[in-house]
Amino acid sequence: MRRITIVVYLLSLFIVSGCSGEDDPEPAEKGNIIVLMYHRIVQGDATNLYERSVADLEADLKYLVDNKIKVLSFNDLDSISITGEMPDGHSAVITFDDGDNSWYTLARPLLLKYKIKASFFLWTYMMGHDSFLTWDEVADMSHYTLDGGERPFTFGSHTYSHQFLYKNKGEFPNAAEYNAFLDYELGKSKEIIEEHSPGSVTILSLPYGDGAGDSDIIEAAGRNGYKFIRTSIWAAIKNPDFDLFIIPSLPMLDSTDPELIGYYLGL
């Protein structure tokens, strides 16, 4: 009888300790996602609204690291949309618009220093002109591979000639000609970028943010092989049922405080 009592006592201790919540880790909180939009990076002070100094870019990246904000890719956004589950903790997606050479000389070294991935949207007609990237630089960045085999730099389209996609609709006499214009701007740029970078181009950034949510533009993006449209709508992604063709963003302008990232994420 004494032996049975001891066994029961030990079992009860095991059950109590096993069921105790003291040692169980608390479930991680689901976070929000912010898509950051940069343009030209400069040494010294920014001289216009769409420039950001290299010092401020580094401050932004350090803000992400210090606040444990994970950096995602557009493919990660696709997975979130499919699974219907937001990631644990807050996240960011880093994007750059236009195609300035500073991406190669200033942004790339910093992104590699902090081990941060990014997506770059090209105004393809301008590549190799003025202060824009050369196609050799695009190829070098897009083929760069980390030790684990991941390519941190992805290229997408900012259209071929950077025109207003929605505001120009009235310039065309009929829907067929307007759709031909969209197909050229989206299709031609995609074709050219794919000649210089690995994989398929599936991400599009709207010039001037024009036409966000427009059904004609979304349909044109779909039939030309795009899966994502990044807009200039100022907002964070706060639930997993967001529209991949209307992805909001936060422009990082000449004097944007990095704390604004935290404000939009709800830190």
C-alpha positions as CSV (number, residue, x, y, z in Angstrom):
1,M,0.0,0.0,0.0
2,R,2.9,2.3,0.9
3,R,4.5,1.7,-2.5
4,I,1.2,2.5,-4.3
5,T,0.9,5.8,-2.3
6,I,4.5,6.9,-3.3
7,V,3.9,6.1,-7.0
8,V,0.6,8.1,-7.0
9,Y,2.4,11.0,-5.2
10,L,5.2,11.0,-7.8
11,L,2.7,10.9,-10.7
12,S,0.8,13.8,-9.2
13,L,4.0,15.9,-9.0
14,F,4.8,15.1,-12.7
15,I,1.3,16.1,-13.8
16,V,1.3,19.3,-11.8
17,S,4.8,20.3,-13.0
18,G,4.0,19.3,-16.6
19,C,0.8,21.4,-16.7
20,S,2.3,24.4,-15.0
21,G,2.3,27.4,-17.3
22,E,5.3,29.0,-15.6
23,D,7.9,27.5,-17.9
24,D,5.7,27.6,-21.0
25,P,6.8,30.3,-23.5
26,E,4.2,32.9,-24.2
27,P,2.9,32.7,-27.8
28,A,4.5,35.4,-29.9
29,E,2.3,38.4,-30.8
30,K,1.3,38.8,-34.4
31,G,2.7,42.0,-35.9
32,N,2.1,44.4,-38.7
33,I,4.1,44.9,-41.9
34,I,5.4,48.2,-43.3
35,V,6.7,48.6,-46.9
36,L,9.4,51.3,-47.1
37,M,9.9,53.2,-50.3
38,Y,13.2,54.9,-51.1
39,H,14.4,56.8,-54.2
40,R,17.8,58.3,-54.5
41,I,20.5,57.9,-51.8
42,V,23.1,60.7,-51.4
43,Q,26.3,61.5,-49.6
44,G,25.8,64.5,-47.3
45,D,22.5,66.3,-46.9
46,A,19.5,65.6,-49.1
47,T,18.7,68.4,-51.5
48,N,15.1,67.5,-52.5
49,L,12.1,65.7,-51.2
50,Y,12.9,62.3,-52.7
51,E,16.5,62.1,-51.7
52,R,17.7,60.4,-48.5
53,S,21.1,60.8,-47.1
54,V,23.2,57.6,-46.7
55,A,23.5,58.5,-43.0
56,D,19.7,58.5,-42.7
57,L,19.4,55.2,-44.6
58,E,21.8,53.6,-42.2
59,A,19.8,55.1,-39.3
60,D,16.7,53.5,-40.8
61,L,18.4,50.1,-41.1
62,K,19.7,50.3,-37.5
63,Y,16.2,51.2,-36.4
64,L,14.9,47.9,-37.9
65,V,17.7,45.9,-36.4
66,D,17.5,47.5,-32.9
67,N,13.7,47.0,-32.8
68,K,13.9,43.4,-34.0
69,I,11.8,44.3,-37.1
70,K,12.3,41.4,-39.6
71,V,12.8,42.2,-43.2
72,L,10.6,40.3,-45.7
73,S,10.5,39.8,-49.4
74,F,7.4,40.1,-51.7
75,N,7.4,36.3,-51.9
76,D,7.0,36.3,-48.1
77,L,3.9,38.6,-48.6
78,D,2.5,36.1,-51.0
79,S,3.0,33.3,-48.4
80,I,1.2,35.4,-45.8
81,S,-1.7,36.0,-48.2
82,I,-2.0,32.3,-48.9
83,T,-1.7,31.0,-45.3
84,G,-3.9,33.8,-43.9
85,E,-1.5,34.3,-41.0
86,M,0.5,37.4,-40.1
87,P,4.1,36.8,-39.0
88,D,5.2,36.9,-35.4
89,G,6.5,40.3,-34.5
90,H,6.7,43.4,-36.8
91,S,8.2,43.2,-40.3
92,A,9.3,45.5,-43.1
93,V,9.8,45.2,-46.8
94,I,12.5,47.5,-48.3
95,T,11.9,49.0,-51.8
96,F,13.6,51.5,-54.0
97,D,12.1,53.4,-57.0
98,D,13.5,54.7,-60.3
99,G,17.0,53.2,-60.8
100,D,19.5,55.7,-59.4
101,N,23.2,54.6,-59.5
102,S,23.4,55.4,-55.7
103,W,21.7,52.0,-55.2
104,Y,24.9,50.3,-56.3
105,T,27.4,52.7,-54.8
106,L,25.7,53.6,-51.5
107,A,22.7,51.5,-50.7
108,R,24.1,48.1,-51.7
109,P,27.0,48.2,-49.3
110,L,24.8,49.2,-46.3
111,L,22.2,46.5,-47.1
112,L,24.9,43.9,-47.2
113,K,26.5,45.2,-44.0
114,Y,23.2,44.8,-42.1
115,K,22.2,41.6,-44.0
116,I,19.0,43.2,-45.3
117,K,17.2,42.2,-48.5
118,A,15.5,44.7,-50.8
119,S,13.5,45.1,-54.0
120,F,14.4,47.6,-56.7
121,F,11.9,49.0,-59.3
122,L,13.5,50.1,-62.6
123,W,12.4,52.8,-65.0
124,T,13.9,50.7,-67.7
125,Y,14.1,53.3,-70.5
126,M,16.6,55.3,-68.4
127,M,19.0,52.6,-67.5
128,G,22.5,53.5,-68.5
129,H,21.6,57.2,-68.9
130,D,22.5,60.2,-66.7
131,S,22.8,59.0,-63.0
132,F,20.9,55.8,-63.5
133,L,22.3,52.3,-63.1
134,T,23.9,50.4,-65.9
135,W,22.6,47.0,-66.9
136,D,25.9,45.5,-65.8
137,E,25.3,46.9,-62.3
138,V,21.7,45.5,-62.4
139,A,23.1,42.1,-63.4
140,D,25.7,42.2,-60.7
141,M,23.3,43.1,-57.9
142,S,20.6,40.7,-59.1
143,H,23.0,37.7,-59.3
144,Y,24.7,38.4,-56.0
145,T,24.3,35.4,-53.8
146,L,24.7,35.0,-50.0
147,D,26.5,32.1,-48.5
148,G,23.2,30.2,-47.9
149,G,22.3,30.6,-51.6
150,E,19.8,33.4,-51.2
151,R,19.8,36.3,-53.6
152,P,19.1,39.4,-51.4
153,F,18.4,41.9,-54.3
154,T,15.3,41.5,-56.4
155,F,14.4,43.7,-59.4
156,G,10.9,44.7,-60.5
157,S,9.3,47.2,-62.9
158,H,8.6,50.9,-62.6
159,T,7.3,50.7,-66.1
160,Y,9.2,51.4,-69.3
161,S,8.8,55.1,-69.7
162,H,7.5,56.2,-66.2
163,Q,4.3,57.7,-67.4
164,F,1.0,58.3,-65.5
165,L,-0.8,55.0,-66.1
166,Y,-4.3,56.2,-64.9
167,K,-4.3,59.9,-65.7
168,N,-3.3,59.2,-69.3
169,K,-6.4,57.0,-69.8
170,G,-8.3,59.9,-71.4
171,E,-5.6,60.4,-74.0
172,F,-6.7,57.1,-75.8
173,P,-9.7,56.9,-78.1
174,N,-10.8,53.5,-76.9
175,A,-10.2,50.7,-74.4
176,A,-8.2,48.6,-76.8
177,E,-5.6,51.4,-77.4
178,Y,-5.4,52.1,-73.7
179,N,-4.8,48.5,-72.9
180,A,-2.1,48.3,-75.6
181,F,-0.4,51.3,-73.9
182,L,-0.5,49.4,-70.5
183,D,0.7,46.2,-72.0
184,Y,3.7,48.0,-73.6
185,E,4.7,49.8,-70.4
186,L,4.3,46.8,-68.2
187,G,5.3,44.1,-70.7
188,K,8.3,45.8,-72.3
189,S,9.9,46.7,-69.0
190,K,9.4,43.2,-67.7
191,E,11.0,41.7,-70.8
192,I,14.0,43.9,-70.6
193,I,14.6,43.4,-66.9
194,E,14.4,39.6,-67.3
195,E,17.2,39.8,-69.9
196,H,19.5,41.1,-67.2
197,S,18.4,39.4,-63.9
198,P,17.5,35.8,-62.9
199,G,14.0,34.6,-62.6
200,S,10.7,36.2,-63.5
201,V,9.8,39.8,-62.8
202,T,6.6,39.7,-60.8
203,I,6.6,43.0,-58.9
204,L,5.4,46.4,-60.2
205,S,5.6,49.9,-58.7
206,L,3.3,52.5,-60.0
207,P,5.0,55.7,-61.3
208,Y,3.9,58.7,-59.2
209,G,1.6,56.2,-57.3
210,D,-0.9,56.9,-60.1
211,G,-3.8,54.4,-60.6
212,A,-3.7,52.5,-57.3
213,G,-6.6,50.0,-57.3
214,D,-7.7,50.8,-60.9
215,S,-9.2,47.6,-62.4
216,D,-7.7,48.2,-65.9
217,I,-4.2,48.5,-64.5
218,I,-4.6,45.5,-62.2
219,E,-5.9,43.4,-65.1
220,A,-3.0,44.6,-67.3
221,A,-0.5,43.6,-64.5
222,G,-2.1,40.2,-64.2
223,R,-2.0,39.4,-67.9
224,N,1.6,40.5,-68.1
225,G,2.7,38.1,-65.4
226,Y,2.8,40.4,-62.3
227,K,1.7,39.1,-58.9
228,F,2.2,42.3,-56.9
229,I,1.7,46.1,-57.3
230,R,3.3,48.3,-54.7
231,T,1.4,51.6,-54.4
232,S,2.2,55.0,-52.8
233,I,-0.8,54.7,-50.3
234,W,0.6,55.6,-46.9
235,A,-0.4,52.7,-44.6
236,A,0.9,49.5,-42.9
237,I,-0.4,46.0,-43.6
238,K,-2.3,44.9,-40.5
239,N,-4.1,41.7,-41.5
240,P,-3.4,38.9,-43.9
241,D,-6.3,39.4,-46.3
242,F,-4.7,42.5,-48.0
243,D,-4.7,42.8,-51.8
244,L,-1.4,41.9,-53.4
245,F,-2.3,44.3,-56.2
246,I,-2.8,47.3,-53.8
247,I,0.2,47.0,-51.4
248,P,0.6,50.2,-49.4
249,S,3.9,51.8,-48.5
250,L,5.6,54.5,-46.4
251,P,7.8,56.9,-48.5
252,M,11.2,57.6,-46.8
253,L,11.7,61.2,-47.8
254,D,14.5,63.7,-47.2
255,S,13.6,64.4,-43.5
256,T,11.5,61.4,-42.5
257,D,12.2,60.4,-38.9
258,P,13.0,56.6,-38.5
259,E,10.5,56.7,-35.6
260,L,7.7,57.1,-38.2
261,I,8.4,53.4,-39.1
262,G,7.5,52.5,-35.5
263,Y,4.5,54.7,-35.5
264,Y,3.0,53.0,-38.5
265,L,3.8,49.5,-37.1
266,G,2.2,50.4,-33.7
267,L,5.4,50.2,-31.7
